[in-house]
Structure formats: structure tokens, C-alpha cells
Amino acid sequence: MYNVQFPGLGISLNIDPVAFSIGDFSVYWYGIIIGVGFILALYFALKNLKNFGIKSDDFIDCVITGFIFGIIGARLYYVIFKWDYYSQNLNELFAIHNGGLAIYGGIISALVSGCIVAKIKKVPVFATLDIASMGFLIGQGIGRWGNFVNQEAFGTETSLPWRMVSENTNGIGVHPCFLYESIWCLLGFVLLYIFSKKYRKYDGQIFLLYLVWYGLERMIVEGLRTDSLYIFNLRVSQILAGVTVIAGIVLLTVFRKCTSKAVDRITDSDVKADE
């Protein structure tokens, strides 16, 4: 049980990470929240598949595979960069109800495995990435509240009005990084959904925008967190975020030029045909 306070907002909550127990078996809010995020993301995707030329049965196959390998990848990624700890505590390797899922490991694993299935089933891969990326934003926006319940993924000390205090922060006001990312992801979903309806010009465009949008936020917020994974004294997630932002911007620029040239060629052909 945690006593979580937002002193500047006058909010105080008592939070139990355990939702309910049946005998010795406990169900944690963390898992429930992750599950709700997944279900809502899937519901959104299924409702909009026709706009991307994808069949529901094929997409579900991609999602199931991506979900399974996403969980495995998220945990594996976290354990690899925390091996000094887990090598001495092997009994905690699979204790994901206590947290310890690295979002980048999950995203990478889910995307790769899902794309492999899409390729095998001859589903348009880039269109699948477009719809999946919007689903990711829903899942991430909701799933971050699992970190809140577990009182993890918070940031450094701050005196801002929305600072968070609990037993896990040692009574110190800290940045509620889970909240920053939740808001950013849900806002990103709304913006990308509107873009997909009015301005999407080619398959993969929404996915590239997702890389830039999420990468920008992660570069900033990761710098505030106190539980980052490191390699050579560098924050792993910040490095990956920077790479995805640069890659996304470059590819968006390249594809925009290619699309413009293609439109110009079609326009020239129409003009010549009229002449």
C-alpha cells in the first residue's frame, strides 16, 4: 500500500498495487491496466482497418504475435541492462507484476514479430505499421498508469505544483514522469488520427510520424527519470529516441520529395494527354 500525494494540488491517495486476491494468487493493477490499454488499442484498430486496406483476421494474427513477443522483448530488454542485479536474483526474472518492462524492448519486438507475420500473410506491412503505431499510443498512454500504481518510473526532485510524493520517492517531491508520457501519447494519438483521416498520403507515413513524436518526448522525459537503463554511462532510451527521431525526420523528408515528384509526373502526363 502506498500513500501517494500531490501536495501542490491538494491530492492524497492510498493505492494498493494488488487489485484482488484468490487464495495465494494475487491479481495486480499493473497487469489489469496494461490489459485495458491493449484491448482499447485493438478495438480502435479493428474499427479502422478498412481505411488501411487490411483484413481483420490477418491483423489479429499480427497483433497476437506482436503482443506475445512484445512482452518477452520488453522484459528481456530490461533484464539485459539490469543483469548485474538479476544474475544475483534469478527468482525475480519473471516477476513482471512488480514492473520491469522496458517499453522500447516491447515496441521493437512487437514491430519486428508483427511485421514478419504480416509479410508471411501478404498483408501490407507499412499500412499495418500505420494502424499499429496509433494503437501503440493508446496502449502506452493508458499503460503508463500501471507505473503510477507501482510507484515507479518517476523523475528527479522538483518543486513544481504537480510534484508527486510517496514512500517510493522517500518523501521527496518528484516529477511524475508516467503522467508526462501518458498525456503526450494520448495527445499524439488524437493528432495522428486526425492526420490519418485528412492528410495521409502514403503507407508508413503515420508510423514515421509516430517515431518522431514519441522519440521527442522520450528524449526529454528520460532525462528526468531516476531508473534509466545505461550503457557506457549513457541512457539507452535517450540514444534510441534520438536515433528514431533522426531516422523518422530523414525518411519523412525523402518520401515527401518522392511523393511530390510522383504527383508532378502524373500532372505532366495529364497535361500532355489533354494536349
Phi, psi and omega per residue, in radians:
M1 nan 2.296 3.119
Y2 -2.043 2.461 2.969
N3 -1.752 1.847 -3.056
V4 -1.828 2.248 -3.112
Q5 -2.227 2.567 2.960
F6 -2.120 1.426 -2.996
P7 -0.936 -0.686 -3.108
G8 -1.219 -0.305 -3.126
L9 -1.894 -0.053 -3.140
G10 1.235 0.514 -3.104
I11 -1.920 2.349 3.086
S12 -2.444 2.228 -3.078
L13 -2.321 2.532 2.978
N14 -1.837 2.096 -3.028
I15 -2.127 2.212 3.061
D16 -1.838 2.064 -3.140
P17 -1.050 -0.378 -3.140
V18 -1.569 2.117 3.130
A19 -1.293 -0.851 3.091
F20 -2.869 2.866 -3.122
S21 -2.293 2.523 3.038
I22 -2.149 1.752 -3.032
G23 1.161 -2.206 3.122
D24 -1.554 -0.047 -3.098
F25 -1.635 2.170 -3.124
S26 -1.975 2.435 3.062
V27 -1.876 2.190 -3.044
Y28 -1.719 2.559 3.092
W29 -1.041 -0.558 -3.135
Y30 -0.965 -0.867 -3.137
G31 -1.164 -0.677 3.131
I32 -1.104 -0.780 -3.123
I33 -1.131 -0.753 3.078
I34 -1.041 -0.734 3.136
G35 -1.113 -0.729 3.115
V36 -1.095 -0.750 3.110
G37 -1.056 -0.746 3.131
F38 -1.114 -0.783 -3.114
I39 -1.118 -0.759 3.128
L40 -1.155 -0.661 3.102
A41 -1.128 -0.742 3.129
L42 -1.148 -0.715 3.125
Y43 -1.054 -0.789 3.111
F44 -1.048 -0.808 -3.099
A45 -1.079 -0.796 -3.110
L46 -1.105 -0.567 3.136
K47 -1.294 -0.307 -3.044
N48 -2.103 0.158 -3.085
L49 -1.083 -0.625 -3.091
K50 -1.053 -0.570 -3.135
N51 -1.203 -0.268 -3.113
F52 -1.989 0.116 3.081
G53 1.174 0.661 -3.100
I54 -2.144 2.410 3.089
K55 -1.433 2.488 -3.076
S56 -1.078 -0.714 -3.118
D57 -1.090 -0.744 3.132
D58 -1.150 -0.717 -3.110
F59 -1.162 -0.716 3.139
I60 -1.066 -0.671 3.079
D61 -1.046 -0.734 3.116
C62 -1.138 -0.726 -3.091
V63 -1.159 -0.803 -3.124
I64 -1.049 -0.798 3.122
T65 -1.107 -0.799 -3.138
G66 -1.095 -0.664 -3.129
F67 -1.148 -0.817 -3.121
I68 -1.082 -0.892 -3.115
F69 -1.282 -0.417 3.078
G70 -1.142 -0.771 3.097
I71 -1.106 -0.781 3.134
I72 -1.081 -0.801 -3.113
G73 -1.150 -0.674 -3.141
A74 -1.115 -0.723 3.134
R75 -1.270 -0.750 -3.124
L76 -1.071 -0.760 3.117
Y77 -1.009 -0.815 -3.123
Y78 -1.139 -0.796 -3.099
V79 -1.120 -0.694 -3.125
I80 -1.027 -0.786 -3.095
F81 -1.463 -0.048 3.046
K82 -2.122 0.484 -3.012
W83 -1.107 -0.529 3.106
D84 -0.991 -0.625 3.125
Y85 -1.414 -0.872 -3.029
Y86 -1.239 -0.435 3.079
S87 -1.132 -0.408 3.115
Q88 -1.735 -0.112 -3.122
N89 -2.391 1.070 -3.069
L90 -1.071 -0.441 3.137
N91 -1.187 -0.213 -3.139
E92 -1.790 0.111 -3.088
L93 -0.995 -0.629 -3.057
F94 -1.907 0.265 -3.109
A95 -1.459 1.078 -3.070
I96 -1.298 -0.227 3.099
H97 -1.170 -0.302 3.082
N98 -1.624 0.193 -3.082
G99 1.651 -2.860 3.121
G100 1.571 0.627 3.035
L101 -2.017 2.105 -3.118
A102 -1.562 2.067 -3.015
I103 -1.032 -0.653 -3.127
Y104 -1.169 -0.670 3.087
G105 -1.086 -0.680 3.127
G106 -1.185 -0.769 -3.124
I107 -1.114 -0.827 -3.115
I108 -1.071 -0.827 -3.122
S109 -1.123 -0.739 -3.138
A110 -1.136 -0.748 -3.133
L111 -1.140 -0.818 -3.104
V112 -1.112 -0.865 -3.108
S113 -1.157 -0.709 3.119
G114 -1.128 -0.695 3.126
C115 -1.170 -0.619 3.104
I116 -1.092 -0.786 3.116
V117 -1.121 -0.730 3.126
A118 -1.053 -0.725 3.138
K119 -1.131 -0.759 -3.140
I120 -1.090 -0.715 -3.106
K121 -1.537 0.089 3.096
K122 1.050 0.690 3.049
V123 -1.608 2.453 3.109
P124 -1.012 1.895 -2.999
V125 -1.083 -0.828 -3.061
F126 -1.226 -0.564 3.050
A127 -1.178 -0.649 3.091
T128 -1.103 -0.700 3.108
L129 -1.125 -0.621 3.129
D130 -1.082 -0.912 -3.101
I131 -1.207 -0.604 -3.136
A132 -1.179 -0.662 -3.103
S133 -1.137 -0.630 3.073
M134 -1.200 -0.635 3.063
G135 -1.130 -0.656 3.089
F136 -1.012 -0.749 -3.110
L137 -1.107 -0.644 3.072
I138 -1.134 -0.879 -3.116
G139 -1.070 -0.728 3.139
Q140 -1.201 -0.727 -3.123
G141 -1.073 -0.692 3.129
I142 -1.446 -0.738 -3.077
G143 -1.057 -0.517 3.139
R144 -1.056 -0.377 3.107
W145 -1.250 -0.275 2.998
G146 -1.160 -0.603 3.063
N147 -1.155 -0.623 3.102
F148 -1.090 -0.817 -3.136
V149 -1.077 -0.667 3.123
N150 -1.446 -0.090 -3.096
Q151 0.925 1.045 3.125
E152 -2.432 3.080 3.102
A153 1.027 0.622 3.063
F154 -1.730 3.086 -3.012
G155 -1.934 -2.819 -3.102
T156 -1.344 3.057 -3.096
E157 -1.130 2.481 3.109
T158 -2.664 2.759 3.084
S159 -1.953 0.220 -3.139
L160 -1.068 2.678 -3.082
P161 -1.002 -0.521 -3.109
W162 -1.673 0.339 3.111
R163 -1.048 2.645 -3.102
M164 -2.023 2.429 -3.130
V165 -2.273 2.347 3.054
S166 -2.772 -3.135 3.091
E167 -1.032 -0.660 -3.105
N168 -1.244 -0.348 3.099
T169 -1.658 0.122 -3.130
N170 1.043 0.570 3.094
G171 1.314 0.179 -3.124
I172 -1.769 2.444 3.074
G173 -1.239 2.200 -3.078
V174 -2.269 2.882 3.058
H175 -1.200 2.207 3.060
P176 -1.416 1.350 -3.021
C177 -1.053 -0.534 3.099
F178 -1.031 -0.669 -3.119
L179 -1.214 -0.729 3.119
Y180 -1.006 -0.827 -3.084
E181 -1.237 -0.633 3.120
S182 -1.065 -0.842 3.138
I183 -1.097 -0.770 -3.110
W184 -1.088 -0.753 -3.112
C185 -1.187 -0.750 -3.134
L186 -1.195 -0.641 3.050
L187 -1.137 -0.725 3.111
G188 -1.065 -0.680 3.107
F189 -1.056 -0.824 -3.130
V190 -1.045 -0.796 -3.101
L191 -1.164 -0.753 -3.129
L192 -1.225 -0.555 3.097
Y193 -1.150 -0.782 3.101
I194 -1.085 -0.743 3.130
F195 -1.076 -0.724 -3.112
S196 -1.123 -0.516 -3.122
K197 -1.372 -0.592 -2.976
K198 -1.972 -0.504 -2.932
Y199 -2.212 -0.113 -3.092
R200 -1.091 2.208 -3.065
K201 -1.934 -0.397 -3.115
Y202 -2.696 2.742 3.107
D203 -1.108 2.344 3.136
G204 1.746 -0.242 -3.089
Q205 -1.154 -0.758 3.130
I206 -1.116 -0.693 3.137
F207 -1.090 -0.747 3.124
L208 -1.142 -0.680 3.080
L209 -1.131 -0.625 3.083
Y210 -1.079 -0.772 3.135
L211 -1.025 -0.753 -3.128
V212 -1.217 -0.812 -3.083
W213 -1.084 -0.906 -3.104
Y214 -1.225 -0.661 -3.132
G215 -1.074 -0.711 3.126
L216 -1.057 -0.805 -3.138
E217 -1.123 -0.750 -3.068
R218 -1.183 -0.592 3.088
M219 -1.035 -0.696 -3.089
I220 -1.383 -0.942 -3.045
V221 -1.154 -0.617 3.131
E222 -1.056 -0.545 3.124
G223 -1.203 -0.292 3.130
L224 -1.596 -0.372 -3.001
R225 -1.305 2.693 -3.122
T226 -1.841 -0.031 -3.075
D227 -2.078 0.473 -3.091
S228 -1.123 2.651 3.026
L229 -1.569 2.374 -3.040
Y230 -2.077 2.673 2.947
I231 -2.488 2.133 -3.075
F232 0.934 0.749 3.117
N233 1.113 0.310 3.077
L234 -2.014 2.484 3.131
R235 -1.274 2.091 -3.070
V236 -1.034 -0.807 -3.084
S237 -1.148 -0.576 3.093
Q238 -1.188 -0.672 3.106
I239 -1.097 -0.857 -3.133
L240 -1.103 -0.690 3.131
A241 -1.084 -0.771 3.115
G242 -1.073 -0.721 3.133
V243 -1.120 -0.771 -3.117
T244 -1.169 -0.637 3.114
V245 -1.125 -0.835 -3.132
I246 -1.100 -0.815 -3.137
A247 -1.082 -0.737 -3.139
G248 -1.106 -0.768 -3.139
I249 -1.137 -0.763 3.141
V250 -1.080 -0.830 -3.104
L251 -1.187 -0.646 3.079
L252 -1.085 -0.698 3.122
T253 -1.157 -0.800 -3.133
V254 -1.085 -0.842 -3.105
F255 -1.194 -0.536 3.101
R256 -1.142 -0.737 3.111
K257 -1.145 -0.709 3.134
C258 -1.126 -0.709 3.138
T259 -1.151 -0.714 3.140
S260 -1.116 -0.721 3.117
K261 -1.129 -0.685 3.140
A262 -1.133 -0.712 3.108
V263 -1.123 -0.716 3.138
D264 -1.098 -0.706 3.135
R265 -1.133 -0.715 3.135
I266 -1.146 -0.730 3.127
T267 -1.098 -0.755 3.131
D268 -1.101 -0.693 -3.131
S269 -1.141 -0.679 3.127
D270 -1.141 -0.696 -3.136
V271 -1.131 -0.777 3.136
K272 -1.130 -0.637 3.133
A273 -1.150 -0.653 3.121
D274 -1.193 -0.584 3.140
E275 -1.232 nan nan
